[in-house]
């Protein structure tokens, strides 16, 4: 005896998301080029324009799963570490740290780096002001880590979401780097509020 399941109707927002994914040029390109995920192209845009990562750099990718950024970094340097709360990496790295990055004990397993990358964002709660607070906490945690773990002349790339609290952290970061800019890759969804903070050549090490 077979059981028939009634197909659940998709909401209009779900339909739009599916259509967007199907039509997105970067999503298609990632499949055609055997790229792990479309986030690969975000870092590629940053690197092509600003040359953040150098061949001799020791790099860490925070919030690395599934490995789009790691896949790109490995085209430049093998000195690559990664950290995430789950181990679903589709790319091998020299050192993988499993755990919550915001846990100080996890951070103690990390080292000093020439380039710190973070594409982290929280899973949306659907409540805007809560999402803002949670994403801000990620930004603060990455910056606090960078204060003690980013080498002199090092580079920093952090995903940010624009708000007043973010500006305060950005102003603090400016004091320790020769140049700090905000950049939104073309491969980011147009409707997304995400941007990336790029900090060049740290001149002050605490």
ZAZA-643058 format. One record per residue: x, y, z of N, C-alpha, C in turn. Coordinates in pm, whole numbers, always signed. Example, Ala and Ser with C-alpha at 12.3 -4.5 7.8 and 13.67 -1.06 7.14 Angstrom:
# ZAZA-643058
    n_c1    n_c2    n_c3   ca_c1   ca_c2   ca_c3    c_c1    c_c2    c_c3
   +1319    -569    +780   +1230    -450    +780   +1320    -330    +780
   +1285    -225    +708   +1367    -106    +714   +1290      +3    +787
# end
This chain:
# ZAZA-643058
    n_c1    n_c2    n_c3   ca_c1   ca_c2   ca_c3    c_c1    c_c2    c_c3
     +85    -120      +0      +0      +0      +0     +89    +125      +0
     +67    +211     -94    +147    +333    -103     +73    +449     -40
    +150    +539     +15     +91    +657     +78    +123    +779      -7
     +23    +856     -36     +43    +977    -115     +57   +1097     -22
    +158   +1176     -51    +181   +1296     +28    +138   +1418     -52
     +67   +1504     +13     +22   +1626     -52    +139   +1723     -61
    +167   +1770    -180    +279   +1863    -200    +247   +1998    -137
    +338   +2043     -54    +319   +2171     +13    +344   +2285     -84
    +252   +2381     -86    +268   +2495    -175    +377   +2588    -123
    +458   +2635    -216    +564   +2728    -178    +509   +2868    -161
    +563   +2941     -65    +525   +3080     -47    +583   +3162    -162
    +532   +3282    -181    +581   +3367    -289    +728   +3401    -271
    +770   +3420    -144    +911   +3452    -118   +1000   +3333    -150
    +952   +3211    -122   +1029   +3090    -153   +1044   +3073    -303
    +936   +3101    -376    +940   +3091    -522   +1041   +3190    -580
   +1040   +3311    -525   +1133   +3413    -573   +1277   +3371    -546
   +1301   +3311    -428   +1436   +3267    -393   +1484   +3159    -489
   +1397   +3062    -517   +1433   +2953    -607   +1464   +3007    -747
   +1380   +3099    -795   +1402   +3158    -927   +1533   +3234    -931
   +1558   +3310    -824   +1681   +3388    -816   +1804   +3298    -821
   +1797   +3187    -748   +1909   +3093    -746   +1932   +3030    -882
   +1824   +2995    -949   +1836   +2931   -1079   +1894   +3025   -1183
   +1858   +3152   -1171   +1898   +3249   -1272   +2029   +3321   -1240
   +2078   +3304   -1118   +2196   +3377   -1077   +2319   +3330   -1154
   +2384   +3423   -1221   +2499   +3388   -1306   +2613   +3326   -1226
   +2629   +3371   -1101   +2738   +3318   -1020   +2707   +3178    -968
   +2579   +3152    -941   +2540   +3017    -901   +2564   +2920   -1016
   +2528   +2962   -1136   +2549   +2878   -1255   +2698   +2855   -1278
   +2775   +2963   -1264   +2919   +2953   -1289   +2986   +2858   -1191
   +2940   +2860   -1065   +3002   +2772    -965   +2981   +2626   -1000
   +2866   +2594   -1059   +2839   +2456   -1100   +2923   +2420   -1222
   +2930   +2510   -1318   +3004   +2482   -1442   +3154   +2471   -1420
   +3206   +2545   -1323   +3351   +2549   -1301   +3396   +2462   -1184
   +3303   +2383   -1131   +3334   +2295   -1018   +3380   +2374    -896
   +3313   +2486    -872   +3340   +2570    -757   +3249   +2525    -643
   +3301   +2521    -521   +3226   +2472    -406   +3096   +2548    -386
   +3102   +2680    -388   +2982   +2762    -370   +3009   +2902    -424
   +2902   +2979    -442   +2913   +3108    -508   +2992   +3211    -427
   +3009   +3188    -296   +3087   +3283    -217   +3232   +3293    -266
   +3277   +3190    -336   +3410   +3191    -399   +3430   +3319    -479
   +3327   +3359    -552   +3339   +3473    -642   +3346   +3605    -566
   +3291   +3610    -445   +3300   +3731    -364   +3446   +3760    -329
   +3513   +3656    -280   +3654   +3675    -244   +3740   +3697    -367
   +3706   +3633    -476   +3781   +3652    -601   +3772   +3798    -646
   +3654   +3857    -637   +3638   +3998    -673   +3725   +4087    -585
   +3724   +4058    -455   +3804   +4136    -361   +3953   +4124    -395
   +3997   +4002    -419   +4139   +3978    -449   +4180   +4039    -582
   +4097   +4023    -684   +4130   +4078    -816   +4147   +4229    -811
   +4067   +4294    -727   +4068   +4440    -722   +4172   +4495    -623
   +4191   +4425    -510   +4272   +4484    -402   +4396   +4402    -361
   +4411   +4281    -413   +4531   +4200    -382   +4554   +4187    -232
   +4452   +4146    -162   +4458   +4131     -16   +4551   +4018     +26
   +4544   +3905     -44   +4617   +3784      -6   +4746   +3773     -87
   +4856   +3748     -16   +4987   +3734     -81   +5031   +3587     -77
   +5125   +3553    -166   +5170   +3414    -178   +5234   +3361     -49
   +5298   +3448     +26   +5365   +3403    +148   +5277   +3417    +273
   +5151   +3453    +255   +5062   +3478    +368   +5017   +3350    +438
   +5006   +3362    +570   +4939   +3260    +651   +4799   +3314    +676
   +4698   +3238    +636   +4560   +3288    +631   +4468   +3201    +716
   +4369   +3263    +779   +4262   +3187    +843   +4127   +3235    +789
   +4041   +3138    +760   +3904   +3165    +714   +3810   +3127    +828
   +3743   +3225    +886   +3654   +3204   +1000   +3511   +3188    +949
   +3446   +3078    +989   +3313   +3047    +935   +3327   +2994    +794
   +3411   +2894    +779   +3460   +2854    +646   +3370   +2761    +566
   +3285   +2684    +633   +3202   +2584    +563   +3107   +2651    +464
   +3091   +2597    +344   +3143   +2469    +292   +3283   +2476    +232
   +3337   +2597    +215   +3476   +2605    +169   +3500   +2688     +45
   +3404   +2772      +8   +3420   +2854    -112   +3540   +2947    -103
   +3555   +3015     +11   +3668   +3106     +27   +3799   +3028     +36
   +3796   +2915    +106   +3918   +2833    +117   +3963   +2783     -20
   +3867   +2746    -103   +3901   +2699    -237   +3976   +2807    -314
   +3932   +2931    -299   +4000   +3040    -369   +4138   +3068    -308
   +4145   +3073    -175   +4272   +3104    -108   +4380   +3004    -147
   +4342   +2878    -162   +4440   +2773    -194   +4502   +2792    -332
   +4442   +2874    -415   +4501   +2906    -544   +4621   +3000    -527
   +4631   +3060    -407   +4737   +3157    -380   +4839   +3105    -279
   +4790   +3048    -170   +4878   +2999     -64   +4822   +2872      -1
   +4913   +2783     +40   +4873   +2660    +109   +4873   +2678    +260
   +4925   +2792    +307   +4929   +2819    +451   +4792   +2867    +496
   +4698   +2774    +500   +4557   +2808    +522   +4497   +2728    +637
   +4442   +2801    +734   +4366   +2741    +844   +4219   +2780    +827
   +4131   +2703    +889   +3988   +2732    +880   +3920   +2695   +1011
   +3810   +2763   +1040   +3735   +2736   +1163   +3586   +2744   +1134
   +3512   +2646   +1187   +3367   +2650   +1178   +3307   +2560   +1285
   +3180   +2582   +1312   +3111   +2507   +1416   +3071   +2367   +1370
   +3074   +2346   +1237   +3049   +2213   +1180   +3162   +2179   +1085
   +3185   +2050   +1066   +3294   +2007    +978   +3236   +1946    +851
   +3181   +2033    +767   +3128   +1990    +638   +3210   +2049    +524
   +3338   +2064    +547   +3425   +2125    +447   +3437   +2038    +323
   +3427   +2101    +208   +3447   +2032     +81   +3586   +2059     +23
   +3667   +2129    +103   +3803   +2164     +62   +3897   +2130    +178
   +4011   +2072    +148   +4109   +2041    +253   +4192   +2165    +285
   +4228   +2180    +412   +4312   +2292    +456   +4423   +2236    +544
   +4524   +2317    +567   +4638   +2272    +647   +4596   +2242    +790
   +4505   +2324    +845   +4457   +2303    +982   +4311   +2346    +991
   +4226   +2255   +1041   +4085   +2289   +1060   +4054   +2287   +1209
   +3995   +2396   +1259   +3958   +2406   +1400   +3806   +2393   +1410
   +3760   +2286   +1473   +3617   +2261   +1487   +3567   +2323   +1617
   +3467   +2410   +1606   +3409   +2470   +1726   +3355   +2609   +1700
   +3293   +2665   +1801   +3235   +2798   +1793   +3346   +2902   +1803
   +3366   +2978   +1699   +3473   +3076   +1697   +3465   +3173   +1814
   +3344   +3205   +1859   +3327   +3302   +1967   +3371   +3248   +2103
   +3401   +3119   +2110   +3449   +3056   +2232   +3600   +3082   +2245
   +3641   +3144   +2353   +3783   +3178   +2372   +3873   +3055   +2369
   +3822   +2941   +2417   +3903   +2819   +2416   +3931   +2772   +2273
   +3836   +2797   +2184   +3856   +2763   +2043   +3960   +2858   +1982
   +3951   +2985   +2016   +4046   +3083   +1963   +4189   +3054   +2008
   +4204   +2992   +2125   +4337   +2959   +2175   +4406   +2854   +2088
   +4329   +2782   +2006   +4386   +2681   +1917   +4439   +2744   +1788
   +4414   +2872   +1773   +4457   +2944   +1653   +4591   +3012   +1677
   +4646   +3068   +1572   +4780   +3125   +1579   +4778   +3269   +1528
   +4895   +3324   +1499   +4903   +3457   +1439   +4896   +3444   +1287
   +4831   +3540   +1223   +4805   +3531   +1080   +4840   +3661   +1009
   +4869   +3647    +880   +4894   +3763    +795   +4766   +3815    +732
   +4665   +3729    +728   +4537   +3769    +670   +4425   +3693    +742
   +4328   +3767    +794   +4213   +3708    +861   +4089   +3736    +777
   +4017   +3630    +742   +3898   +3640    +658   +3776   +3593    +735
   +3665   +3665    +723   +3541   +3621    +785   +3421   +3657    +698
   +3354   +3553    +651   +3230   +3569    +575   +3111   +3528    +661
   +3130   +3530    +792   +3026   +3483    +885   +2906   +3575    +891
   +2789   +3513    +907   +2666   +3585    +937   +2575   +3488   +1011
   +2490   +3540   +1095   +2399   +3454   +1171   +2286   +3405   +1080
   +2224   +3295   +1119   +2101   +3252   +1052   +1991   +3344   +1100
   +1924   +3411   +1008   +1827   +3513   +1044   +1716   +3460   +1134
   +1684   +3537   +1236   +1574   +3503   +1326   +1441   +3551   +1270
   +1449   +3639   +1169   +1327   +3700   +1115   +1288   +3826   +1190
   +1362   +3857   +1295   +1336   +3978   +1375   +1454   +4071   +1356
   +1432   +4181   +1287   +1541   +4266   +1240   +1635   +4313   +1350
   +1581   +4364   +1460   +1669   +4422   +1562   +1752   +4315   +1632
   +1699   +4193   +1640   +1776   +4083   +1698   +1888   +4042   +1604
   +1857   +4034   +1474   +1959   +4001   +1374   +2073   +4102   +1377
   +2039   +4229   +1392   +2141   +4335   +1396   +2237   +4313   +1513
   +2179   +4284   +1629   +2261   +4262   +1750   +2351   +4140   +1734
   +2295   +4030   +1684   +2372   +3905   +1670   +2484   +3919   +1567
   +2455   +3983   +1454   +2560   +4004   +1354   +2667   +4099   +1405
   +2626   +4197   +1483   +2723   +4290   +1542   +2816   +4216   +1638
   +2760   +4123   +1714   +2842   +4044   +1807   +2949   +3964   +1732
   +2913   +3912   +1615   +3012   +3840   +1534   +3125   +3934   +1491
   +3087   +4053   +1446   +3186   +4152   +1404   +3282   +4185   +1518
   +3227   +4209   +1635   +3309   +4243   +1752   +3403   +4129   +1788
   +3352   +4006   +1782   +3436   +3890   +1814   +3552   +3874   +1717
   +3525   +3894   +1588   +3632   +3882   +1488   +3736   +3992   +1509
   +3690   +4114   +1535   +3783   +4224   +1555   +3866   +4204   +1681
   +3804   +4159   +1789   +3879   +4134   +1913   +3985   +4026   +1892
   +3951   +3926   +1812   +4048   +3821   +1780   +4163   +3880   +1698
   +4129   +3962   +1601   +4231   +4022   +1513   +4328   +4111   +1591
   +4280   +4174   +1695   +4365   +4264   +1774   +4489   +4192   +1826
   +4474   +4066   +1861   +4586   +3991   +1919   +4644   +3885   +1826
   +4578   +3860   +1713   +4623   +3750   +1626   +4656   +3791   +1482
   +4644   +3919   +1451   +4680   +3965   +1317   +4817   +4032   +1321
   +4906   +3984   +1237   +5043   +4035   +1235   +5051   +4179   +1184
   +5163   +4243   +1213   +5190   +4375   +1157   +5194   +4365   +1005
   +5139   +4464    +938   +5123   +4468    +792   +5021   +4365    +742
   +4942   +4310    +836   +4840   +4213    +799   +4715   +4277    +740
   +4630   +4190    +682   +4507   +4233    +616   +4387   +4167    +682
   +4274   +4237    +677   +4152   +4190    +743   +4034   +4207    +649
   +3954   +4101    +635   +3831   +4107    +555   +3717   +4053    +641
   +3617   +4137    +669   +3504   +4096    +754   +3373   +4133    +687
   +3279   +4039    +687   +3144   +4072    +641   +3078   +4162    +746
   +3015   +4270    +700   +2946   +4362    +790   +2808   +4395    +737
   +2723   +4443    +828   +2591   +4492    +793   +2581   +4633    +848
   +2549   +4727    +763   +2559   +4868    +797   +2459   +4910    +904
   +2510   +4968   +1012   +2428   +5031   +1116   +2519   +5117   +1202
   +2461   +5190   +1295   +2538   +5284   +1376   +2646   +5215   +1459
   +2613   +5098   +1516   +2709   +5026   +1598   +2827   +4975   +1514
   +2796   +4934   +1391   +2903   +4890   +1301   +3002   +5003   +1277
   +2950   +5124   +1259   +3037   +5240   +1233   +3136   +5263   +1347
   +3094   +5237   +1470   +3183   +5256   +1585   +3301   +5160   +1578
   +3272   +5034   +1541   +3380   +4934   +1530   +3472   +4969   +1414
   +3413   +5011   +1302   +3492   +5048   +1185   +3588   +5163   +1218
   +3540   +5260   +1292   +3625   +5373   +1331   +3741   +5328   +1420
   +3715   +5228   +1503   +3822   +5173   +1588   +3926   +5101   +1502
   +3877   +5025   +1404   +3967   +4951   +1315   +4054   +5048   +1235
   +3997   +5159   +1191   +4071   +5258   +1111   +4200   +5304   +1181
   +4198   +5306   +1312   +4312   +5357   +1388   +4435   +5267   +1378
   +4414   +5141   +1335   +4525   +5045   +1334   +4571   +5004   +1194
   +4509   +5062   +1090   +4542   +5021    +953   +4570   +5143    +866
   +4650   +5122    +763   +4681   +5230    +670   +4559   +5270    +587
   +4473   +5174    +560   +4357   +5202    +475   +4243   +5109    +512
   +4122   +5162    +521   +4003   +5081    +551   +3890   +5126    +459
   +3828   +5031    +389   +3718   +5064    +298   +3605   +4963    +314
   +3489   +5003    +264   +3375   +4911    +253   +3360   +4873    +106
   +3328   +4748     +82   +3318   +4699     -56   +3205   +4598     -68
   +3122   +4616    -170   +3016   +4519    -197   +3043   +4452    -331
   +3075   +4323    -332   +3103   +4253    -457   +2979   +4244    -546
   +3000   +4240    -675   +2889   +4222    -768   +2822   +4086    -748
   +2896   +3991    -695   +2842   +3857    -674   +2754   +3847    -550
   +2748   +3954    -469   +2650   +3958    -360   +2513   +3986    -421
   +2409   +3929    -360   +2274   +3957    -409   +2246   +4107    -396
   +2184   +4164    -497   +2158   +4308    -498   +2078   +4354    -377
   +1981   +4270    -335   +1894   +4308    -224   +1957   +4282     -88
   +2072   +4216     -87   +2139   +4185     +39   +2201   +4310    +100
   +2195   +4319    +233   +2253   +4432    +304   +2401   +4410    +337
   +2454   +4293    +299   +2593   +4263    +334   +2691   +4349    +256
   +2799   +4382    +325   +2915   +4445    +264   +3037   +4382    +328
   +3154   +4416    +276   +3277   +4365    +336   +3367   +4481    +375
   +3418   +4472    +496   +3515   +4569    +544   +3653   +4517    +509
   +3729   +4597    +436   +3865   +4559    +397   +3963   +4652    +468
   +4053   +4593    +545   +4153   +4672    +617   +4292   +4631    +568
   +4371   +4731    +527   +4499   +4706    +460   +4618   +4744    +549
   +4713   +4653    +561   +4844   +4678    +622   +4833   +4739    +763
   +4815   +4653    +857   +4805   +4696    +996   +4937   +4760   +1041
   +4928   +4878   +1096   +5050   +4947   +1138   +5068   +4949   +1290
   +4962   +4919   +1363   +4969   +4921   +1509   +4934   +4783   +1563
   +5026   +4722   +1635   +5002   +4590   +1695   +5006   +4606   +1846
   +4899   +4564   +1912   +4890   +4581   +2057   +4979   +4481   +2131
# end
